[in-house]
Amino acid sequence: MINLAESDRGPTRHEVVRALGGTLRGHPDPGGRKVLRMLAQDANVKVAVAAIAGLAAADDPGDAEFLRKLVTDAAADRRRSAAWALGEIHDTGSIGVLTDVLGIHDDRLVGDAAWALGEIAVAAPQKVDAPKLFERFVFLANRGGWAAAIDGSAALARTLWAVPLAQRTALRAALVKLAFHKSRLVRINVALALSSLTGDDEAAKTLAQLLHDDPSPHVRSAAADGLARLAAGTAKPAITAALEAAAKSEPDADVRASAQAALVKAPPAVSRSEWRNLYVVDVGADDARVRQEPFFVHGEDGVVWASYTDARGELTSEHVPPAVSAPNVWSASREPEY
């Protein structure tokens, strides 16, 4: 495979490189990683992006310094792929590099950097300055572009669940404000964030309002799940009343089912333990791959991940919940109906 990746000059060479990276996921090989680092600088952007994805799959900390340099010095497609890859290998040493790019005007890169920072913070919460990251995530959720706002709120929600309760409660006011964000996808992530404030009355009130009033059925379902998590282990009559009302009179069948399930128990924790290469295609086009377009993935863990397809027309992740497949993937244009 190494020989083929180095010698092939055909239009599917990037697929060979992707396959090489995939073998390194379970079979470490320094020689293969060396080739991928070389190919990450190839003139063909598809090959370069595939090589960076291969380094993420290999998950070796020895590649972190190389990836950091790509984030600071490479062209746009390589920068965002490298930023994403640093998150996938959970490199705590890249927090400064990733934070530095959050202020630039490139929603693709900023979104990937925010998501990567969330991955790192969740993997090593004791090694990060959580309050400082929370401040950046809240700013992105409020002021960022499409992907930056969604991924900032996702990183915030995931990190809140990874830190002690005392650090979470300091974010109550910011979360209550974000619960009424214009983006439905941000509101879904914020519902998960609010549910980390175990037993908090203000969080419960906000989630109950979302369950009753939000125009999005997915936000209402997320609010129902959030109320169940919030009440876990405590007796909260107001939460029970809100869920019973939704279970009885909610017009959407899926939301009713979420409320009914929430009355019984909180949704189980879902680990992001699988990997995916999602090919995004337009079946009506001559060149079916959809490149550099915004999509979002709503996982079984309640988190919405927003990103743009890469130069190959793919969305790639080393850390997704089980059961992520085509039905979980939506074009950004579908958000108003989600």
N, C-alpha and C positions, 0 to 999 in steps of 0.2 A: 504493500500500500504506500509506503514511503517512496519507493522508486517511482510508482505511478504518479503520485502527487507532485513529484519533482519534475517529471518528464512530460506529462500530458499537457497539451496545449489546446485541447478541444473545448467546446462550449460547456461541457458538463464537468470540467475539472474541479469546480467548487464542490460538486457532489462527492468526488473522490476525497477531497480535503475534509469534508464533513464526516465522511465515513471513517477516516483516519482518526479524527478527534473523538468519534464515538467509541472506538476501540480503547482509547486511553481512559475512558470513564471507569473501566473496571480492571484495566491491565496497564499499570504505570510503565512508562518507557521514556527515559531521558532523551534518547535519540529522536523519538517521535515528537516530543515537545520542542526540541531544537528546530526541527523542520517546520513546525507550526509557527514558531517565532519568526523564522525567516519568511514564511509565506504570508504572515500578517502584514508584511511590508511590500507584498507583490503589487504590480501595477494594476492587476485585475481586481477591482473592488469586491467582487463576489468571492473570489478566492481569499482575499484578505479577511473579509468578514467571517467566512467559514472557518478560517484558521483561528481567529480570536475566539469564536464559539467553541472550537476544539480545545483551546487552552482552558476555557471555563469548565468544560466537561472533564478535563484532566484533573482539575482542582488541586494544583500543586502550588504551595506558597512561593516556590522559587521563581514563578512567572510574574509575581506581583509587581516587582520593580519595572519590568518591561512594559506591563500593561499601564502602569501609572504614567510612564513616559509617553505612551500613545495618547493618553487622555490630555496631556498638556501640549503635545507637539504635532499630532497627526492631523490628517484631513478629517472632515466632518463625520463621514460614515464610520471611519475607524475609531474616532474619539468616542462616539456614543456606544459602539460595540465594546470598546475597552472599559468604559465606565460601567456598563452592565456587567461585564465579566468580573470586574473587581468585587462587585456585590455577590456574584454567584460563588466566588471562592472565599468570601467572608474575610477579606483582608482588612483588618483594623488599621493597618498602616496607611491606608489610602483615604481615610476620612478627610484629611485636610485637602487633598487633591480634588476629591469629589465635591466637597463643600465650596471650593473656590469657583467651580463652574456653575453653581446654582444661580449666580447673578447675571449670566449672559442671556442674550436674546435669541435662544434657540430652543424651542419647546421640546424638540426631540431629545437633545442632549440633556437638558435640565430634568425632564421626566425620567430618563434612564438613570441619571445620577441620584435623584431623590429615591427612586426604587432601590438602587444599590445601597444607599445609606441605610434604608430600612432593613434590608437583608442583613447587613453587617451588625446593626444595632440589635436585632432579634437574636442573632447567633451568639453575640458576645455582649450582653447588656452591661455586664460588670466592667467592661473595658472602654466604654464610651461615656462621653459627657452628655447624659440624657437630657438635662434641662436645656443645654445649648442646641442640641438637635431638635428638641421639641419646638424651640423658638423658630428655627428655620422651617420646619415642617408646617407650622401654623401659618407662617408668612406665605409659603408657597400655596397652601390651600386657599388662602384669602386672595392672593395677588398673582399667582402664577398663571401660565397659559393652560391650555386644555389638559395635556398630559401631566404637566407639573403640578397642577392643583389636585388632580385625582391621585397621583402617586405620592404627593406630599401628604395627603390625608390618609392614604393607605399605610404609608410608613409610620405616621403618627399612631394610627390605631394598633398596628402590629407591635410597635415598640412599647406602647402603654401597657399592653398585656404582658410584656416581658420584664417590667420593672416593678418594684414594690408599690403598694397602694398609696403610700405617702407621697410618692412622686407623681402619681396620676391625678390626685385631687387638686393639685395646683393648676391643672389645665381646665378645670370645670367651666369657668367663664368663657374661655376661648372655644371650647367644644359646643357649648350652648349656642353661641353665635354662629358657628359653622354649621350647626344642624339645619339652618335655613338658607344655606348656600344655594345659588342659582342652579348648580349642577346636580342632577339626580345622583350621579355616580359618587360625587363627593359626599352627598348626604348618606348614601349607603355605607361608605367607609366610616363616616362620623358616628353613625348608629352603633357600629362595632366599637368605636373608641369610647363612646358614652357608657356602653355596657361594662367597661372595665372599672368604672367607679362604683364598686360593689356597695349596694345598700344606700346610695346617695339619692336623696329625695328630689333634688333639682334635676339630676339626670333622668330619674324616673318620670318626672313631669314632662320633660322635653321629649322623651321617647314616646310617651303616651300621646302627646300632641301630634307627633309625626305619624303614629299609627292611625290616628283618627282623621287627620286633615291632609296628609301629603297626597299630591295627585298621582304619584308613581306607585304602582302596586309592589314593585321591588323594594322601594324605600319602606313601604308599610310592612312588608314581610321582614325586612331587616330590623325594623323597630320592634316587631313582636319578638323576634329572636333576642334582641338586645334587652328587652324587659325581662325575659326569662333568665338571661345570664345575670342581670343586675340583681334579681331577687334570689339567686341561688343561695340556699342556706339560711334565708331570712324570711320572716312572715311580713309581707307587704300587701295589705288589703287593697291599696290604690292600684297596684300593679295587677293584681288578680281581677279587679273590676274592669280595668282597661282591656285586658285580654279576653275576659268573658263577653264584653260588649262587642269586640271585634269578631269573636268566634260565632256570635249570634247574628249580627247584622251587617258585617262587612260584605259588600257586593261582589268582590273578587274571590273566586273559589280558592285560589292558591294562598291568598292572604288569610282567608278563614282557616285553611288547613294549618298554616303557620301559627296562628293564634291558638288553635286547639292543641297543637303539639306543645306550644310554649306553656300552656296551663299544666301540662303533665311533668315536663322536665326541660331543662335548658339544652340547647343543641350541643352535641358532643364536640370536643376540640378535634380539629382536623389538621393533621400534619402536612406540610408541603414536602412530600417525600418522593415525588416522581419527577421525571423530566419530559419535556415535549419539544419537538420541532413541528410547528404548525405551518403548513403551506397555505397561504391565503391566495385564492384564485378568483377570477371573474370568468365564469364558464362561457360567457358570450363574447369574450375578446379573443383576438388572434394570438396575442401573447398573454396567456392566462394569468401569469403571476401578477399580483397587485403589490407594487413597490412604493415605499415612502408614503404610505397612507395610514391614517390613525384608526386604530381598533382598540377594543377593550375586552378583557377576559374576566368573567365573574366566577370565582371559584367556590367550591363547596364550603370553604372556611369563612365565607362571607366577605372576602376582600375583593375589591375591583382593582385590576392592574390595567393601566393604560399605556399603550406604546404605539410606535409606528413600525410598519413592516420594513425590513431592511432591504438592501440592494438585491437580495435573492427572492424577495417576496415572502419572507418568513417572519414569524414571531417565535422566539426561542427562549426556553427557560430550563434551568437545572433544578428548580424548586417550585413545583406546582402541586396542588392537592390532587388526590386520585380523582378520576372521572372527568378531568378536563379534556374536552374534545370539541368538535365543530359547534355543537349547540351552545357552548359557553362563550363563543367568540362572536363579537358584534362589531359592525362598523360604527365609527363615531357618529355618523349621520343618523343612526337609529336611537341615539340617546334620548331625544325628545319623546319617544314612545315607550321607553324602557321603564 
